[in-house]
């Protein structure tokens, strides 16, 4: 029987070892591996030879906490949820108007919500020229259970995975047909290493949990945010807690050392491909790099999906059941805070004013005193000349007082224009 010759038998060209091992980066591979908990069926579709195996091993090997694996994969041990970017972001400040709860910083889910609010199309409330402050009214009508298991989404089509899988299998078979068993073995090792790793790492189950409030807790309404973006949260204390204290976590049905062994498998793959693939034929090397190229394109496509948007969808659709988000843009911070007071109607609006407008000069104190007095009496925030043309104030101070009163009026009129009726706070 005549053995077929390799198409490039007569070529004296050989691929450089460093070029073979470092032609493709690993960032896309890490990002692609992070999708195994998001897309339905993704964990079963990792049977292809992928670049960046060492980067994947180094990233996710830190999940294993035993001393043995700490030596192989040094670094700070973090939770699986943080490694897969389901947790770890710091959210903005939150202050409740009923319970008095004040949180200088919140967590990952609050950060996700604020980004969603900032991207929502808003209605401009007219006022004087200013930097523009976004205020989003978020009405939370659903209190999620203490623990929720979000469904994996189907946006990603499993059919696309056929392309890298077919390319890797074709390269493996072609290398075997032309008796390049080195390339055949290493491509097959890459297919099995990545497939097993996807299967094991993808077995993690995504959980959402939050603290249940005490019985009889008042409504959790409050203001989330600072700077140029605020969210007014309205709803039951349990619904608010899901934003301010809720978090995602990943739980695996086995010991974390299983992921450590997968990381070692990927590391061995990298070392073997680095040193042994140059010993194969030129044809086998080309087959090896070709399947890596197809896999790199596929990983890049998976990385292109916005995982932040996906987490927003999980939070707002599956957990909070599509809360109402209405965003308004106020021209100044003063107007934004007064607008929030009109929406929330707190029993003690002074706490909100002092927290978000801490100015304590003579003019600001007078302005706060007048605004608070009218809010408590349920009066309109419309002002006359005698409110700012006061004795004992300089012309500049009167001008500033007029400007601040006009900001309050703009916020009040804006609130009236977007609501059927005004419900300012009344004196308790």
Beta strands, then each sheet from edge to edge (+ up, - down):
strand 1: 94-96
strand 2: 102-103
strand 3: 122-124
strand 4: 133-140
strand 5: 147-148
strand 6: 205-209
strand 7: 222-226
strand 8: 229-235
strand 9: 247-251
strand 10: 324-330
sheet 1: 2+ 1- 7+ 8- 4- 10+ 3+
sheet 2: 5+ 6- 9+
end
